[in-house]
Amino acid sequence: MGCVLPNTDFYFSILVKTVGPLVVVGLLWLYPTLCVVTCSPRGHATQFATEYSLYLFEILLPSVSTTLSQALVCDKFENGWFLRAQLTLPCDDSPRRRHWVVWTSVAIVAYPICVPLLLFLVMYYFSPKIKASLLSRYRFGGALNV
């Protein structure tokens, strides 16, 4: 990210990678939320927002998880401990470092733990519809009897 925005550091990339997807998902859900008030057939908008929110989280999960884990790895040098992802950032007991360790810890609970759980719960909830869709689309017959 430093090539595009040269005055930023690794902590800024953590912020963008954790908050950015939430902003996009919020924008995806803006129309279905407004449809509750103004539209009567809101099912398609809700389905669209759900599908693309799940796609986005599934695609970004590995990258976000990797970045979050890099925020906690420090290496020791002659003049102290430094963040391996960006060696200009010290791993000291400064308030800034403590803030980003807390932010990263919360994000680790949110992304690598809660996102896969959310994906599982949504797919489990919709599994009868998914199964019916697969059966009708591909004509598997009894191949998917679970």
C-alpha positions in Angstrom: 0.0 0.0 0.0 3.0 2.2 0.5 3.5 2.5 -3.3 0.1 4.0 -3.8 0.0 6.1 -0.6 3.6 6.8 0.3 3.0 8.6 3.6 1.2 5.6 5.2 2.5 2.8 7.3 1.5 -0.8 7.9 -1.0 0.2 10.5 -2.9 2.1 7.9 -3.1 -1.0 5.8 -4.6 -2.8 8.7 -7.2 -0.1 9.1 -8.1 -0.2 5.3 -8.3 -4.0 5.2 -10.5 -4.3 8.3 -12.8 -1.3 7.9 -12.9 -1.2 4.1 -14.9 -4.4 3.6 -17.4 -3.3 6.3 -17.9 -0.1 4.4 -18.6 -1.9 1.2 -21.0 -4.3 2.9 -22.7 -1.4 4.5 -23.2 0.1 1.0 -24.5 -3.2 -0.3 -27.1 -3.3 2.4 -28.1 0.4 2.0 -30.6 -0.3 -0.8 -32.4 -3.3 0.9 -32.6 -1.3 4.1 -34.1 1.7 2.3 -36.4 -0.7 0.5 -38.0 -1.7 3.8 -39.5 1.7 3.9 -40.2 2.4 0.2 -40.3 -0.8 -1.8 -42.7 -3.7 -1.5 -40.7 -6.4 -3.4 -37.5 -6.2 -1.5 -36.6 -9.9 -1.7 -34.3 -9.5 -4.7 -32.4 -6.6 -3.2 -31.9 -8.6 0.1 -30.7 -11.7 -1.8 -28.3 -9.6 -3.9 -26.8 -7.9 -0.8 -26.5 -11.2 1.1 -24.8 -13.0 -1.8 -22.3 -10.3 -2.6 -21.6 -9.6 1.1 -20.7 -13.3 1.5 -18.6 -13.3 -1.7 -16.7 -10.3 -0.5 -15.9 -11.7 2.9 -15.0 -15.1 1.4 -12.6 -13.5 -1.1 -11.0 -11.1 1.4 -10.7 -13.4 4.4 -7.3 -14.8 3.6 -5.7 -11.5 2.9 -7.2 -9.8 5.9 -6.2 -12.7 8.2 -2.6 -12.7 6.9 -2.3 -8.9 7.4 -3.7 -9.2 10.9 -1.3 -12.0 11.9 1.7 -9.9 10.5 0.8 -7.1 12.9 1.8 -9.3 15.9 5.2 -10.5 14.6 8.2 -8.6 15.8 11.9 -9.3 15.3 14.8 -8.4 17.6 17.7 -6.3 16.3 20.6 -4.6 18.1 18.6 -1.5 18.8 15.3 -3.1 19.8 12.2 -4.9 18.6 10.6 -4.0 15.3 7.5 -5.1 13.4 8.5 -7.6 10.7 6.0 -6.3 8.2 7.5 -2.8 8.3 10.9 -2.6 10.1 10.5 1.2 10.7 7.8 0.5 13.3 9.0 -0.3 16.8 7.4 -3.0 18.8 7.7 -1.1 22.1 5.2 -0.3 24.8 4.1 3.0 23.3 0.4 3.9 23.3 0.3 3.7 19.5 1.6 0.2 19.5 -0.8 -0.9 22.3 -3.7 0.7 20.3 -2.9 -1.3 17.2 -2.4 -4.6 19.1 -5.9 -4.2 20.7 -7.3 -3.3 17.3 -5.7 -6.3 15.7 -6.9 -8.6 18.5 -10.5 -7.4 18.0 -10.1 -7.8 14.3 -8.7 -11.3 14.7 -11.9 -12.3 16.6 -14.1 -10.6 14.0 -12.4 -11.8 10.8 -10.7 -15.2 11.1 -13.2 -16.5 13.7 -16.6 -14.8 13.1 -16.6 -14.5 9.3 -16.2 -18.3 8.7 -18.8 -18.9 11.4 -21.1 -16.5 9.7 -20.5 -18.1 6.3 -21.3 -21.5 7.8 -24.4 -20.4 9.6 -25.8 -18.7 6.5 -25.1 -21.7 4.3 -26.5 -24.0 6.9 -29.7 -21.9 7.1 -30.1 -21.9 3.4 -28.9 -25.5 2.8 -32.4 -26.8 1.8 -32.6 -24.0 -0.9 -29.1 -24.6 -2.0 -29.7 -28.4 -2.3 -33.0 -27.8 -4.2 -31.3 -25.4 -6.5 -28.4 -27.8 -7.3 -30.9 -30.7 -7.8 -33.0 -28.7 -10.2 -30.1 -27.1 -12.0 -27.8 -30.1 -12.6 -30.4 -33.0 -12.4 -28.3 -35.0 -9.9 -31.2 -37.1 -8.9 -30.4 -38.8 -5.6 -26.6 -38.0 -5.7 -27.0 -35.2 -3.1 -29.2 -37.0 -0.6 -27.8 -36.0 2.8 
